[in-house]
Amino acid sequence: MLKPARGRSGARGSFPPVHEPVEATAVRALARVNLAAIERNVRRLVADLGPGVELCGVVKGDGYGHGAVETARAALAGGAARLAVSTALEAARLRESGVEVPLLVMGPLSASELDAATP
């Protein structure tokens, strides 16, 4: 449980005021993704797999914010045999971009999404 900070006298004061959100233009973190590194790392993982075992690259959440299509292509180039996403919409976006490997949707599907996903 959070407790208010103590003041100079040692008595508990009130919680500090809630500040307005940071403006959308402020950069709080920056991630530089090296697609060649994704490909290389997947290739190393695949090399350690036993016979008949396939690697499934997880690219949910837009490739964890780094671009699902780009990270998917890098993983596939490294030897991933299938991909996993969170939603049917993410799967559809990969299909629209030309990805043809099996896709696993890890989240729930509505009835209409299930109809669309079933060949």
Secondary structure, DSSP 8 states (H G I E B T S, - for coil): -----B-TTS-B-----------TT---------HHHHHHHHHHHHHTS-TT---EEE-HHHHHHT-HHHHHHHHHHHT--EEEESSHHHHHHHHHTT--S-EEE-S---HHHHHHH--
